Amino acid sequence: MHRSRIRRVLTVCLAALMAAATLTAPARAFPAASKQDVLNYLASITGRNIVSGQHNKEPASTPGQYTQQVYNITGQWPGLWGGDLMFRAVDAANRQRVVDQAKQEWANGSLVALTWHMCTPTGPSTCEFEGGVKTSISATQFSQIIQDGTALNTTWKRRLDEVVPYLQQLKDAGVPVLFRPLHEMNESWNWWGNRPGPSGGARLYQLTRDYLAGKGLSNLIWVWNVQDNPAGGWANYYPGSSYVDVVSLDVWYKGYPSASDYQQIQNIAAGKPIAIAEMGKVPNASLLDSQTRWTYFMVWSEQLTGSNTNAEIQAGYFHSRTLNQGEVNLTTSPQPARTGPITGVGGKCVDVAGAGTANGTAVDLYDCNGTAAQRWTVGADGTIRALGKCLDVTGQGTANGTPIQIWDCNGSGAQQWQSLGTGQLRNPQSGRVLDVPGGSTANGTRLQIWDANSNAWQRWTLPA
């Protein structure tokens, strides 16, 4: 029987029990993990599955109340728990409860997402939503926030310092966090929004990531976000691929993202994972079957029951593509290392130019000849190695056309590669894939990274 039909039958049977008691759902506990583990997972389900998610807004004293509502209706816990670092004084004082809930959700087998409704740095660090988060500041004040050394810039950094201990706890616990600050950057309801261009919201996002990265918070998965504003032009708010791990959309102007919304987000993401970070309607079968590259969705708190019937919620959670808690599996058994040639367009092999072993030696396409320069080991750690060196994106670049080289293995994102079901080799840091310029089959053609497309020269056959 189809999985979704099985779930529907089980739901009918469980409905009476759930009305009378709280049941304990099975969970697949997650071990300590890295942000790359989560990004690898999101890449692996792209086009195949979508993780269910539920946001839990204030009060911080009950950071799992809306997730509980999902369970009461479906008998399923969401595959992603969403929380907020909060803004009101009473909720900021309860941030520890939010962190504790995040740890528990991770331990139970759900991914963790945190939003932060930040109070304007022109005011106190805690505030009400109206007049504090939802407010306006002048262009001059904003420019001072993003200018190092100004009083407002210092205030902003102290504001970030307030949440560092909480985020550090999650890092220490091995919990990667889908972190979504400065969300809906293209909207004007918030003090940071509606500021396109390199000196606008994008610059504040860059400053924020740089500052928190400097605090050693390597567990943060940086989620960039816009709302489905029909004015478009969302790319004008994008801080650049090196600052973003996941590209996301909030859907409020309409029930579900349109086909053009879906395409615009993919164009910006350039191969990075995409997600619906806020929505009121639980995804229906039409959306789930047609827009298959969303990796997760998150329904907004009170909208779960305010905008959906129980039947609609159940249908979304029981859809065959939806992954709930217990179905999100980060702990797949590692594949053994495989060694041999990597072949591509024209039957040519990936080759270390001149069999050189110096750092920076070019990696090119060449007639297959069985030499050590074409003998690659594809490791379970995401590296691809030959001649004692790692396949590397030059200078940790993320732009189209960045050339490929070999370099001492150092664990950097420039040396991470994912084998996709399409036959492509993706570098998660850049969101781009291994590519032969123009599809040339000439010996010595140097390889590069490029946006994923349907061209044959991005398809590779790995060692068996």
N, C-alpha and C positions, 0 to 999 in steps of 0.2 A: 504494500500500500504506500502511496506517496507520502513523504514525510509531513507535508502540510495537512493532509487529510487525517493522518494519525493524530496529529496535535489537536485538530478540531474535535475529534472523538474524545480524546483525553480531557479536553477542557470541559465538555459537557458533563463528563463523569465527575470531574473535580469541583464543579461549580458549587454544589451543595456543601461540600466539605470546606471550601474556602470561605463561604459565608459564615461558617460557624467557628473556624479556627485558623490560625496562621500555620502554614506548613513549612517545612524546611526543604528548600530546593537543593538538589545535588549540585556540586560545584567542582570545577577542575581548578585546583589551587595553582596560582602562578608562583614560581620561585622568583628570587631577585633577578632583575633583568636590566638591560640597557635601553636607551632610546632607540638604538639601531635595531634591537630585537623587535620593537614595536613597529618601526618603519619597514623592516623586512616583512613583517607579517601583513601590514597594510598593502604593501606591494604585491604580496603573494595572493591576496584575495581580490585584487582589483579586476573587475570584469566578471567575477565569479560570485562573490558573496558581499553582504553588507552587514555590519555590526549594529545591532539595535542599541539605542542610547536614550537616557532620560536625565534631564537636568533637575537639580534640587536647589531651589533658591532659598532666600532667607525665610524663616529665622535660622541662624547657624546652630541653634540649640537642637534642631531636628534635621540634620543634613541628609537623611535618607527617606524622608516622608513620601516623596513622589515616586521614588523607586519602589517603595512598598505598595503604592497604588497599582503600579504595573503588575506586580506579582499577584495582588488580590484579584485582578481582572483576568490575567492570563495563566497564572501558575508558572510563569517564567520570570526570572530576573533578567534585566537588560544586560547585554554584553558590554556596555559602557556606562559607567556612573559619572555624572557631571555635577560639579559643585562650584562654589564661588568663594573667593577670598574676602568678599563683603566690603561694605562701606559704612553702614551705621555703627555707632559706637558700641551698642549692645552686641552686635554681630561680630565686629572686629575682636571684641573681647572673648568671643567663642571660636576663634579660628582653630584652636586646638581640636575642637570637636570635628571640624571639617577635615582636618588632617587625619585624625583617627579614623574617620569614616572612609577616607580615601585608602588608607592602609588596609582596612578590613575588606573593602570592595576588591582591591587587588588580590588579597589573600584568598578571596572567594572565587576568583577567576574572571573578574571584569576589568576592562581597561579603565583608566582614570583620566578625566578631563577637568581642568580648572579654568574658569573665566574669572576676570577681576573687574568689577565696576569701580573704577578708581575715582576718588574725589579730586577735584581740580587742585593743582599745587598753588593756586592763588588763594586757597582757603585752608582750613584745618585738615588733618589727615583722616578724620572721620566726618561724615556728613549725612544728610538726608539725600534721597534720590533727586527730588525736585530741588533745584538750586545748588546742588553739590556735584552730582554726577551729570544730571541733565541740566546743563547750564551753558552759558557762552562766555568766552574770554576774548580779549582783543587780539588782533594780529601781532601787535607789539609784545603782549604778554606771552603769546605762543612762541614767538621767535626767541624770547629770552629763555624759555624752558629748554629749547634745543641748542642753546649756545653755551658751551662750556665756560664755567667760571662765574656766571651770573647768579644772583640770589635765587631766582626761580629754578634754575638748573640744579643748584645745590639742594633746594627743597625737593625737587623731583627725585633725586638720588636718595635722599633720606626716606622718602616715601617708599621707594623700592626696598630699602634696607629693612623696613618693618616686616616684610613678608619673607625675607631671605631665611630666617631660622625655620620657618614652617616648610618651605621648599627643600631646605637642607635635610630636614627630618625624612622627607620622602626619598630623597637621594640616598640617605644612609640606610633606608629600609629596602632599597633596590626597586623603588616604584618609579617608572618613567611616567611623566605627566604630559598629556596633550594640553599645552599651556596657550591660552587664547587671550592675551591682553589687547587693549585698544581695539576692541571689536567694532564691527560696523563702521569702519573708517570713512566710508563714503556718505555717511548720514550726518545730519546737523543737530540731532537731539543731544549729542554728547559734546563736551568741551574740546575733545581732540579731533572731532570729525569734520568732514567737508573741507579738507585742506589738501587738495591734490598737488602733485609735483614733488620734486626731490627735497624741498625744504618744508614740506607739510607733514602730514601724518606718517608718511613713510620714513622720514628722518627720525621722528620720535620713536618709532618702532625699532629702527636700527640702534638708536642710542640705548633703548631699554634692553635689547638683546645683548649688546656689547657689555653693558654694565653688569647684568646678571651672569653672563658667561664669565666675566672677570671674578665673580664670586665663587666660581667652580661648580655652578649648577648644571652639570653636563647631562642631567636626567630630563631636562626640559625639551619637549618636542614642540617647536615653535609653529603655532597654527595662526596663519594670517586670515583675516576675515573681512568680508563686505556683505552688505545687505542687497537683496535683489531689486535695487532701485532701478526703475525703467530708464533712467537717464543714461545708464551704462557708463562706459569709460572707466571701468573698475581698475584697469591696469595702471591708471594714473596714480593710484594709491599704493602700488606694489613696491616693497622695499628692496626687491632683488632676490634672485634665487638662492644666494648664499646666506640670506637671513631667514629663509622660510623652509619649513619641513613639510607642512601640509597646507594646502590652499582650500579655504572653506567659504561657504555661502550661508547666510541667514535668509530664510524664506518667509517674508511677512507681507509683501505686496500682493502675493497670490497664494493659493493653497499649496501648490507644488511648483518646483522650478520648471521653467519653460525649456524647450529644446535649445533656444538661443542662450538662456542662462547657463545651461549645462555645457554648451560649446564654449562660451566666453570663459568660464572657469577653467576648462581644460586647456584653452589657449594660454592662459596666464600660468597655469601649473607646469606646462611643458614637461609632463611625465611624472611630476610629483603626485603623491596621493591627494585625492580630493574628498571633501566631506560636506555634509549638510550639518552645520554646527547648531542651528536653531530652526525649529519649525513648529507650527501649531498642529498641523494635521499629521497623523501617523501615515507613513508612506503606504500607498495602495498598490495593488498588483500591476496596474498600468505603469506607474512610475518605476517600480522595482524591475519590471521586465524590459523597460525601454532605456532607462538611464543606468547602465550596469556598472559604471566606473566609480560611483560614490562608494567610499569605503566604510563610512558610518553615518548614521543620522542621530540627532538628539532632539527629542521633543521637549518643548519648554514647559516646565513645572505645571502650573494650573491649567495649561492648555490641553494636557493629556485628557482630562475628563470634560473640560470646558468646550472643546472643539471636536471631540470624537465620541462616537458611541462605543459601548463595550465590544460590539461585533467588529467595528472598524479597527479597534486596538488589537483584538485577537487576530484578525486577518493579517495585519502587518507583522505581528510577531510570529505567526505560524507560516508565513510565506516560505517557500522552499529555499529562497536565497538568503533569508535572514538568519543571522547567527546570534544566539542569546548566550547568557552565562552558562558555562558548561560545554559550549560548542566553539568558543574562542580558544584556540590551541596555539600557544607560543612555544610549547615544549616539544615540538616535533623532533624525532630522533635525527641527529646529525648524519649527513651522508658521508660515506668514506671519501677520502681524497681520490681523485681520478687523474691519471696522467696520460698524455698523448697529444696529438695535434688538434688545433682548433681551425676548422675550415670554414671558408665563407664564399663570397661571390666568385664565380668562375672556377670553383674548385681549388682556389689558392689558399695558402696557409698563413696564419698569424705568425710573424717572424721577427726576431730581434735582429735589427740591421747589422750585418757583418759579424754576427755572433758576439757582438761587443758586450762587455760586462760593466762598463763604466756607468755611473748614475747619469741619466739623461739620454742614454742611447735610444734612438728612435725605434718604434715598433711599427712594422709595415706589413704589406701583403706581398707574398712571394710564392713561387712554385714550391710545392711540397717536396721536401728532400730528405726527411727523416733525421735531420741533424738536431743537436741539443738546442739550437736556437729556435726550434719549432716544437719543442717538447714542453708542454705546459701542464702544471699541476693545479687543478681546480680544487681548492680546499674548502672544508666545512666552515672555515672562519670568514669566507667571503672573498678571500684573496685568490689571485691567479698568478702563478710563479713560473719563472724559467731562469736558468743560469744563476740561481741563487738570489734573484731579484723579484720584485713585484710589478705587475702591470699597474701603471700609475698615470693619472691625469696630470699633465704638466702644470706645476705651480698651484695645484689644487683648484684649477680653474673650473668655472661652471658655464662659460659661454659656449655657444655653438662654434665649432671649429677648433676648440682647444686640442692640441695634439697629444698623442699617447706616447709614453716612454716607459723605460724600466727604471726602478729606483730601489734603494734599500728599503726593505719592508719595515714600516714604522707604525702601522695600525691606524693611519689616517683615513678619512673618508674618501680621499683621492684613490685609495687602493681597494675599495670595496666594490664588489660586482655581484649582481643578482641575475640568475638565469631565468628569464621570463618564459611563459608558455608559448609565446610567439616566436621563440628562437633568438630573441634579442638579449644582449648583455647590458644591463642597466647599472649605471653608477648612481646610487641613491643620493649622494651629496649634491650632485648637479641636477639630478632628475633626467639626465640625458643618456643616450645609449651609444655603444661602440658602433662606428660608422666608417665606411670607405668613401672618401670624398668623390662625389659625382658618380659613384659606382665603378670607378676605374679598376681594371684588372691588370694594369701594368705592374710588373715587378718593381718593388721599391715604393709603391704608393703608401704614404704614411697614414696611419689610422688616426681617427679623431673621435670626439663625442659630438652628438647632434640630437636635435629633437626627434623623438620616436616617430616613425612614419611607416608606411606599408612597403617601402622599397626593399628589394631583395638583398641589397648590400648592407642591410642591418640584421641579416639572419646568419646565425653561426651554429655550427655543429660541434659540440663539445666532446671530449674524450668519453668513451663508454665506461 
